[in-house]
Amino acid sequence: MPDLTESIAVQSSADTLYRLVTDLPRMGEWSPECTRVVWRGAGPSVGARFVGYNRAGFVRWFTFGKVVTADSARRFTFDISFGPIPISRWDYVFSGTADGCTVTESWTDQRPAVLKTLFRPVFGDRTPRNAEGIHTTLRRLKSAAEVG
């Protein structure tokens, strides 16, 4: 069960939105926290791996990602870890509508409790930060899809 979920209606096709989201090197255009992504091999297929570079204020860090679902124009899911430690799951679902598509973005916190406690002074409470990040990401994605 995701910790956060938000949806937005977009006047663009599910195929177009899927292509935008799965072009992870562009994620820095949508996300307020992710600054860039670099594929480690071919992407965006199941099993593909990538490195994500992030920032929140003065704090900078990187994470490792692995695509777990790549169902064209329907769903794209990836897991984030830091080394062997699971961090989160990000899931995007694309549902066609009469005048475009609804995109749903979800975040599931997978961090062990001890890690949440240790990193809270540095990263703060992830839930409100990620709620705002999801909202911003979806609005920017909508803008890009409807203009382009």
TIRO-2110 file (N, C-alpha, C; in Angstrom, 1 decimal):
// TIRO-2110
0.8, -1.2, 0.0, N, 1, A
0.0, 0.0, 0.0, CA, 1, A
0.9, 1.2, 0.0, C, 1, A
0.7, 2.1, -1.0, N, 2, A
1.5, 3.3, -1.0, CA, 2, A
1.3, 4.3, 0.2, C, 2, A
2.3, 5.0, 0.5, N, 3, A
2.2, 6.0, 1.6, CA, 3, A
1.6, 7.3, 1.0, C, 3, A
1.8, 7.6, -0.2, N, 4, A
1.3, 8.8, -0.9, CA, 4, A
0.8, 8.4, -2.3, C, 4, A
-0.3, 9.0, -2.7, N, 5, A
-0.8, 8.9, -4.1, CA, 5, A
-1.5, 10.1, -4.5, C, 5, A
-1.2, 10.6, -5.7, N, 6, A
-1.9, 11.7, -6.3, CA, 6, A
-2.1, 11.5, -7.8, C, 6, A
-3.2, 12.0, -8.3, N, 7, A
-3.5, 11.9, -9.7, CA, 7, A
-3.8, 13.2, -10.3, C, 7, A
-3.6, 13.3, -11.6, N, 8, A
-3.8, 14.5, -12.4, CA, 8, A
-4.4, 14.2, -13.8, C, 8, A
-5.4, 14.9, -14.2, N, 9, A
-5.9, 14.7, -15.6, CA, 9, A
-5.1, 15.6, -16.5, C, 9, A
-4.7, 15.0, -17.7, N, 10, A
-3.8, 15.6, -18.6, CA, 10, A
-4.5, 15.4, -20.0, C, 10, A
-4.5, 16.5, -20.8, N, 11, A
-5.0, 16.4, -22.1, CA, 11, A
-3.9, 16.0, -23.1, C, 11, A
-3.5, 14.8, -23.0, N, 12, A
-2.5, 14.1, -23.8, CA, 12, A
-2.7, 12.6, -23.7, C, 12, A
-2.1, 11.9, -24.6, N, 13, A
-2.3, 10.4, -24.6, CA, 13, A
-1.5, 9.8, -23.5, C, 13, A
-2.0, 8.6, -23.1, N, 14, A
-1.2, 7.8, -22.2, CA, 14, A
0.1, 7.4, -22.7, C, 14, A
0.2, 7.2, -24.0, N, 15, A
1.5, 6.9, -24.6, CA, 15, A
2.5, 8.0, -24.5, C, 15, A
2.0, 9.2, -24.8, N, 16, A
2.9, 10.4, -24.6, CA, 16, A
3.4, 10.6, -23.2, C, 16, A
2.5, 10.4, -22.3, N, 17, A
2.9, 10.6, -20.8, CA, 17, A
3.8, 9.5, -20.4, C, 17, A
3.6, 8.3, -20.8, N, 18, A
4.5, 7.2, -20.5, CA, 18, A
5.9, 7.4, -21.0, C, 18, A
6.0, 7.9, -22.3, N, 19, A
7.3, 8.2, -22.8, CA, 19, A
8.0, 9.3, -22.0, C, 19, A
7.3, 10.3, -21.6, N, 20, A
7.9, 11.4, -20.8, CA, 20, A
8.4, 10.9, -19.5, C, 20, A
7.6, 10.1, -18.8, N, 21, A
8.0, 9.6, -17.4, CA, 21, A
9.1, 8.6, -17.5, C, 21, A
9.1, 7.8, -18.5, N, 22, A
10.1, 6.7, -18.6, CA, 22, A
11.4, 7.3, -19.2, C, 22, A
11.4, 8.5, -19.7, N, 23, A
12.7, 9.1, -20.1, CA, 23, A
13.3, 9.7, -18.8, C, 23, A
13.8, 8.8, -18.0, N, 24, A
14.3, 9.2, -16.6, CA, 24, A
15.4, 10.3, -16.6, C, 24, A
16.2, 10.4, -17.6, N, 25, A
17.2, 11.5, -17.7, CA, 25, A
16.5, 12.9, -17.7, C, 25, A
15.2, 12.9, -18.0, N, 26, A
14.5, 14.2, -18.0, CA, 26, A
13.8, 14.4, -16.7, C, 26, A
13.8, 13.5, -15.8, N, 27, A
13.1, 13.6, -14.5, CA, 27, A
13.4, 14.9, -13.8, C, 27, A
14.6, 15.4, -13.9, N, 28, A
15.0, 16.7, -13.3, CA, 28, A
14.1, 17.9, -13.8, C, 28, A
13.5, 17.7, -14.9, N, 29, A
12.6, 18.8, -15.4, CA, 29, A
11.3, 18.8, -14.7, C, 29, A
10.9, 17.6, -14.2, N, 30, A
9.6, 17.5, -13.5, CA, 30, A
9.7, 17.6, -12.0, C, 30, A
10.7, 16.9, -11.4, N, 31, A
10.8, 16.7, -10.0, CA, 31, A
11.5, 17.9, -9.4, C, 31, A
11.1, 18.4, -8.2, N, 32, A
11.8, 19.4, -7.5, CA, 32, A
13.0, 18.9, -6.7, C, 32, A
13.1, 17.6, -6.6, N, 33, A
14.2, 17.0, -5.8, CA, 33, A
15.2, 16.3, -6.6, C, 33, A
14.8, 15.6, -7.6, N, 34, A
15.7, 14.9, -8.5, CA, 34, A
16.4, 15.8, -9.5, C, 34, A
17.7, 15.9, -9.5, N, 35, A
18.4, 16.8, -10.4, CA, 35, A
18.8, 16.2, -11.7, C, 35, A
19.0, 14.9, -11.7, N, 36, A
19.4, 14.2, -12.9, CA, 36, A
19.4, 12.7, -12.7, C, 36, A
19.2, 11.9, -13.8, N, 37, A
19.3, 10.5, -13.7, CA, 37, A
20.2, 10.0, -14.9, C, 37, A
21.0, 9.0, -14.6, N, 38, A
21.8, 8.4, -15.6, CA, 38, A
21.6, 6.9, -15.6, C, 38, A
21.2, 6.4, -16.8, N, 39, A
21.0, 5.0, -17.0, CA, 39, A
22.3, 4.3, -16.9, C, 39, A
22.3, 3.1, -16.3, N, 40, A
23.4, 2.2, -16.3, CA, 40, A
23.1, 1.1, -17.2, C, 40, A
23.3, 1.3, -18.5, N, 41, A
22.9, 0.4, -19.5, CA, 41, A
21.6, 0.9, -20.2, C, 41, A
20.9, 0.0, -20.8, N, 42, A
19.7, 0.4, -21.6, CA, 42, A
18.5, 0.5, -20.6, C, 42, A
17.7, 1.5, -21.0, N, 43, A
16.4, 1.7, -20.2, CA, 43, A
15.4, 2.0, -21.1, C, 43, A
14.2, 2.0, -20.8, N, 44, A
13.5, 1.8, -19.5, CA, 44, A
12.8, 0.5, -19.4, C, 44, A
13.5, -0.6, -19.6, N, 45, A
12.9, -1.9, -19.5, CA, 45, A
13.0, -2.5, -18.1, C, 45, A
12.2, -3.6, -17.8, N, 46, A
12.3, -4.2, -16.6, CA, 46, A
13.7, -4.7, -16.3, C, 46, A
14.2, -4.4, -15.1, N, 47, A
15.5, -4.8, -14.7, CA, 47, A
16.6, -3.7, -15.0, C, 47, A
16.2, -2.7, -15.8, N, 48, A
17.2, -1.6, -16.1, CA, 48, A
17.5, -0.9, -14.8, C, 48, A
18.8, -0.5, -14.8, N, 49, A
19.3, 0.2, -13.5, CA, 49, A
19.7, 1.6, -13.9, C, 49, A
19.7, 2.5, -12.9, N, 50, A
20.0, 3.9, -13.0, CA, 50, A
20.5, 4.5, -11.7, C, 50, A
21.2, 5.6, -11.9, N, 51, A
21.7, 6.3, -10.7, CA, 51, A
20.9, 7.7, -10.7, C, 51, A
20.3, 8.0, -9.6, N, 52, A
19.6, 9.3, -9.4, CA, 52, A
20.3, 10.2, -8.5, C, 52, A
20.4, 11.5, -9.0, N, 53, A
21.1, 12.5, -8.2, CA, 53, A
20.0, 13.5, -7.7, C, 53, A
20.1, 13.8, -6.4, N, 54, A
19.0, 14.5, -5.7, CA, 54, A
19.6, 15.7, -4.9, C, 54, A
18.7, 16.6, -4.6, N, 55, A
19.0, 17.7, -3.7, CA, 55, A
17.8, 18.2, -3.0, C, 55, A
18.0, 18.6, -1.7, N, 56, A
17.0, 19.2, -0.9, CA, 56, A
17.7, 20.3, -0.1, C, 56, A
17.5, 21.5, -0.5, N, 57, A
18.3, 22.6, 0.1, CA, 57, A
19.7, 22.4, -0.1, C, 57, A
20.5, 22.4, 0.9, N, 58, A
22.0, 22.3, 0.8, CA, 58, A
22.4, 20.8, 0.7, C, 58, A
21.5, 19.9, 1.0, N, 59, A
21.9, 18.4, 1.0, CA, 59, A
21.8, 17.9, -0.4, C, 59, A
22.8, 17.1, -0.7, N, 60, A
22.9, 16.4, -2.0, CA, 60, A
23.2, 15.0, -1.8, C, 60, A
22.6, 14.1, -2.6, N, 61, A
22.9, 12.7, -2.4, CA, 61, A
22.5, 11.9, -3.7, C, 61, A
22.9, 10.7, -3.8, N, 62, A
22.6, 9.9, -5.0, CA, 62, A
22.0, 8.6, -4.5, C, 62, A
21.2, 8.0, -5.3, N, 63, A
20.5, 6.7, -5.1, CA, 63, A
20.6, 5.8, -6.3, C, 63, A
20.3, 4.5, -6.1, N, 64, A
20.3, 3.6, -7.2, CA, 64, A
18.9, 3.1, -7.4, C, 64, A
18.5, 3.0, -8.7, N, 65, A
17.2, 2.6, -9.1, CA, 65, A
17.2, 1.4, -9.9, C, 65, A
16.1, 0.7, -9.9, N, 66, A
15.9, -0.5, -10.7, CA, 66, A
14.4, -0.5, -11.2, C, 66, A
14.2, -0.6, -12.5, N, 67, A
12.9, -0.7, -13.0, CA, 67, A
12.3, -2.1, -12.7, C, 67, A
11.1, -2.0, -12.1, N, 68, A
10.4, -3.3, -11.8, CA, 68, A
9.1, -3.5, -12.7, C, 68, A
8.6, -2.5, -13.2, N, 69, A
7.4, -2.6, -14.1, CA, 69, A
7.6, -1.6, -15.3, C, 69, A
7.5, -2.1, -16.5, N, 70, A
7.5, -1.2, -17.7, CA, 70, A
6.5, -1.7, -18.7, C, 70, A
5.2, -1.4, -18.4, N, 71, A
4.1, -1.8, -19.2, CA, 71, A
3.6, -0.6, -20.0, C, 71, A
4.1, -0.5, -21.3, N, 72, A
3.9, 0.6, -22.1, CA, 72, A
2.5, 1.3, -22.1, C, 72, A
2.5, 2.6, -21.8, N, 73, A
1.3, 3.4, -21.7, CA, 73, A
0.3, 3.0, -20.6, C, 73, A
0.8, 2.1, -19.7, N, 74, A
-0.1, 1.7, -18.6, CA, 74, A
0.5, 1.9, -17.2, C, 74, A
1.8, 1.4, -17.0, N, 75, A
2.4, 1.5, -15.7, CA, 75, A
3.9, 1.5, -15.8, C, 75, A
4.6, 2.3, -15.0, N, 76, A
6.0, 2.3, -14.9, CA, 76, A
6.4, 2.4, -13.4, C, 76, A
7.1, 1.4, -12.9, N, 77, A
7.5, 1.4, -11.5, CA, 77, A
9.0, 1.1, -11.3, C, 77, A
9.5, 1.8, -10.3, N, 78, A
10.9, 1.6, -10.0, CA, 78, A
11.2, 1.6, -8.5, C, 78, A
12.2, 0.8, -8.1, N, 79, A
12.6, 0.8, -6.7, CA, 79, A
13.8, 1.6, -6.6, C, 79, A
14.0, 2.3, -5.4, N, 80, A
15.1, 3.1, -5.1, CA, 80, A
15.8, 2.5, -3.9, C, 80, A
17.1, 2.4, -4.0, N, 81, A
17.9, 1.9, -2.8, CA, 81, A
19.2, 2.7, -2.7, C, 81, A
19.8, 2.6, -1.5, N, 82, A
21.1, 3.1, -1.3, CA, 82, A
22.0, 2.0, -0.9, C, 82, A
22.8, 1.5, -1.9, N, 83, A
23.5, 0.3, -1.7, CA, 83, A
22.5, -0.9, -1.6, C, 83, A
22.6, -1.7, -0.6, N, 84, A
21.7, -2.8, -0.4, CA, 84, A
20.4, -2.4, 0.4, C, 84, A
20.3, -1.1, 0.8, N, 85, A
19.2, -0.7, 1.7, CA, 85, A
18.1, -0.2, 0.8, C, 85, A
16.9, -0.8, 1.0, N, 86, A
15.7, -0.3, 0.2, CA, 86, A
15.3, 1.0, 0.8, C, 86, A
14.9, 1.9, -0.2, N, 87, A
14.5, 3.3, 0.2, CA, 87, A
13.1, 3.5, -0.1, C, 87, A
12.7, 3.3, -1.4, N, 88, A
11.3, 3.6, -1.8, CA, 88, A
10.9, 2.9, -3.1, C, 88, A
9.6, 3.0, -3.3, N, 89, A
9.1, 2.5, -4.6, CA, 89, A
8.3, 3.7, -5.2, C, 89, A
8.5, 4.0, -6.4, N, 90, A
7.8, 5.0, -7.2, CA, 90, A
7.0, 4.3, -8.3, C, 90, A
5.7, 4.7, -8.4, N, 91, A
4.9, 4.0, -9.3, CA, 91, A
4.0, 5.0, -10.1, C, 91, A
4.0, 4.9, -11.4, N, 92, A
3.2, 5.8, -12.2, CA, 92, A
2.2, 4.9, -13.0, C, 92, A
0.9, 5.2, -12.9, N, 93, A
-0.1, 4.5, -13.6, CA, 93, A
-0.8, 5.5, -14.6, C, 93, A
-1.0, 5.1, -15.8, N, 94, A
-1.6, 5.9, -16.9, CA, 94, A
-2.9, 5.3, -17.3, C, 94, A
-4.0, 6.1, -17.2, N, 95, A
-5.3, 5.6, -17.5, CA, 95, A
-5.9, 6.5, -18.6, C, 95, A
-6.2, 6.0, -19.8, N, 96, A
-6.8, 6.8, -20.8, CA, 96, A
-8.2, 7.3, -20.4, C, 96, A
-8.5, 8.5, -20.8, N, 97, A
-9.8, 9.1, -20.6, CA, 97, A
-10.4, 9.6, -21.9, C, 97, A
-11.6, 10.1, -21.9, N, 98, A
-12.2, 10.5, -23.2, CA, 98, A
-11.4, 11.7, -23.8, C, 98, A
-10.8, 12.5, -22.9, N, 99, A
-10.1, 13.7, -23.5, CA, 99, A
-8.6, 13.7, -23.1, C, 99, A
-8.0, 12.5, -22.9, N, 100, A
-6.6, 12.5, -22.6, CA, 100, A
-6.3, 11.3, -21.7, C, 100, A
-5.7, 11.6, -20.5, N, 101, A
-5.2, 10.6, -19.6, CA, 101, A
-5.1, 11.1, -18.2, C, 101, A
-5.3, 10.2, -17.3, N, 102, A
-5.1, 10.5, -15.9, CA, 102, A
-3.8, 9.8, -15.5, C, 102, A
-2.9, 10.5, -14.9, N, 103, A
-1.6, 10.0, -14.4, CA, 103, A
-1.7, 10.0, -12.9, C, 103, A
-1.3, 8.8, -12.3, N, 104, A
-1.3, 8.7, -10.9, CA, 104, A
0.1, 8.3, -10.5, C, 104, A
0.7, 9.1, -9.6, N, 105, A
2.0, 8.9, -9.0, CA, 105, A
1.9, 8.5, -7.6, C, 105, A
2.6, 7.4, -7.2, N, 106, A
2.6, 6.9, -5.8, CA, 106, A
4.0, 6.7, -5.3, C, 106, A
4.1, 6.9, -4.0, N, 107, A
5.4, 6.7, -3.3, CA, 107, A
5.1, 5.8, -2.1, C, 107, A
6.0, 4.7, -2.0, N, 108, A
5.9, 3.8, -0.9, CA, 108, A
7.3, 3.9, -0.2, C, 108, A
7.3, 4.3, 1.1, N, 109, A
8.5, 4.3, 1.9, CA, 109, A
8.9, 2.9, 2.2, C, 109, A
10.1, 2.5, 1.8, N, 110, A
10.6, 1.2, 2.1, CA, 110, A
11.8, 1.2, 3.1, C, 110, A
12.1, 2.3, 3.6, N, 111, A
13.3, 2.4, 4.5, CA, 111, A
13.0, 1.7, 5.8, C, 111, A
14.1, 1.0, 6.3, N, 112, A
14.0, 0.4, 7.7, CA, 112, A
13.8, 1.5, 8.7, C, 112, A
13.1, 1.2, 9.8, N, 113, A
12.7, 2.2, 10.8, CA, 113, A
14.0, 2.9, 11.4, C, 113, A
15.1, 2.1, 11.5, N, 114, A
16.3, 2.7, 12.1, CA, 114, A
16.8, 3.8, 11.1, C, 114, A
16.7, 3.6, 9.8, N, 115, A
17.2, 4.5, 8.8, CA, 115, A
16.4, 5.8, 8.8, C, 115, A
15.1, 5.6, 9.0, N, 116, A
14.2, 6.8, 9.1, CA, 116, A
14.6, 7.7, 10.2, C, 116, A
14.9, 7.1, 11.4, N, 117, A
15.3, 7.8, 12.6, CA, 117, A
16.6, 8.5, 12.4, C, 117, A
17.6, 7.7, 11.9, N, 118, A
18.9, 8.3, 11.7, CA, 118, A
19.0, 9.5, 10.7, C, 118, A
18.2, 9.4, 9.6, N, 119, A
18.3, 10.4, 8.6, CA, 119, A
17.2, 11.6, 8.8, C, 119, A
16.4, 11.4, 9.7, N, 120, A
15.4, 12.5, 9.9, CA, 120, A
16.0, 13.9, 10.1, C, 120, A
17.0, 14.0, 11.0, N, 121, A
17.6, 15.3, 11.2, CA, 121, A
18.2, 15.9, 9.9, C, 121, A
18.6, 15.1, 8.9, N, 122, A
19.2, 15.6, 7.7, CA, 122, A
18.1, 15.8, 6.6, C, 122, A
17.2, 14.8, 6.4, N, 123, A
16.3, 14.9, 5.4, CA, 123, A
14.9, 15.3, 5.8, C, 123, A
14.6, 15.4, 7.1, N, 124, A
13.3, 15.8, 7.6, CA, 124, A
12.3, 14.7, 7.4, C, 124, A
11.1, 15.0, 7.6, N, 125, A
10.0, 14.0, 7.4, CA, 125, A
9.7, 13.9, 5.9, C, 125, A
9.9, 12.7, 5.4, N, 126, A
9.8, 12.5, 3.9, CA, 126, A
8.4, 12.6, 3.5, C, 126, A
7.4, 12.3, 4.3, N, 127, A
6.0, 12.3, 3.8, CA, 127, A
5.5, 13.6, 3.3, C, 127, A
5.6, 14.7, 4.1, N, 128, A
5.1, 16.0, 3.5, CA, 128, A
6.0, 16.5, 2.4, C, 128, A
7.3, 16.2, 2.5, N, 129, A
8.2, 16.6, 1.4, CA, 129, A
7.9, 15.9, 0.1, C, 129, A
7.6, 14.6, 0.2, N, 130, A
7.3, 13.9, -1.0, CA, 130, A
5.9, 14.2, -1.5, C, 130, A
5.0, 14.5, -0.6, N, 131, A
3.6, 14.9, -1.1, CA, 131, A
3.7, 16.2, -1.9, C, 131, A
4.5, 17.2, -1.5, N, 132, A
4.7, 18.4, -2.3, CA, 132, A
5.5, 18.1, -3.6, C, 132, A
6.5, 17.2, -3.5, N, 133, A
7.2, 16.8, -4.7, CA, 133, A
6.4, 16.1, -5.7, C, 133, A
5.5, 15.2, -5.3, N, 134, A
4.6, 14.6, -6.2, CA, 134, A
3.7, 15.6, -6.9, C, 134, A
3.1, 16.5, -6.1, N, 135, A
2.2, 17.5, -6.6, CA, 135, A
2.9, 18.3, -7.7, C, 135, A
4.1, 18.8, -7.4, N, 136, A
4.9, 19.6, -8.3, CA, 136, A
5.3, 18.8, -9.6, C, 136, A
5.7, 17.6, -9.4, N, 137, A
6.1, 16.7, -10.5, CA, 137, A
4.9, 16.5, -11.5, C, 137, A
3.8, 16.2, -10.9, N, 138, A
2.6, 16.0, -11.8, CA, 138, A
2.2, 17.3, -12.5, C, 138, A
2.2, 18.4, -11.9, N, 139, A
1.9, 19.7, -12.5, CA, 139, A
2.8, 20.0, -13.7, C, 139, A
4.1, 19.8, -13.4, N, 140, A
5.1, 20.0, -14.4, CA, 140, A
5.0, 19.1, -15.6, C, 140, A
4.7, 17.8, -15.3, N, 141, A
4.5, 16.8, -16.3, CA, 141, A
3.3, 17.2, -17.2, C, 141, A
2.2, 17.6, -16.6, N, 142, A
1.0, 18.0, -17.3, CA, 142, A
1.4, 19.2, -18.2, C, 142, A
2.1, 20.1, -17.7, N, 143, A
2.5, 21.3, -18.5, CA, 143, A
3.3, 20.9, -19.8, C, 143, A
4.2, 20.0, -19.5, N, 144, A
5.1, 19.6, -20.6, CA, 144, A
4.3, 18.8, -21.7, C, 144, A
3.4, 17.9, -21.2, N, 145, A
2.7, 17.1, -22.1, CA, 145, A
1.7, 17.9, -22.9, C, 145, A
1.0, 18.9, -22.3, N, 146, A
0.0, 19.6, -23.0, CA, 146, A
0.6, 20.7, -23.9, C, 146, A
1.8, 21.2, -23.6, N, 147, A
2.4, 22.1, -24.5, CA, 147, A
3.1, 21.4, -25.7, C, 147, A
3.7, 20.3, -25.3, N, 148, A
4.5, 19.6, -26.4, CA, 148, A
3.6, 18.8, -27.2, C, 148, A
END
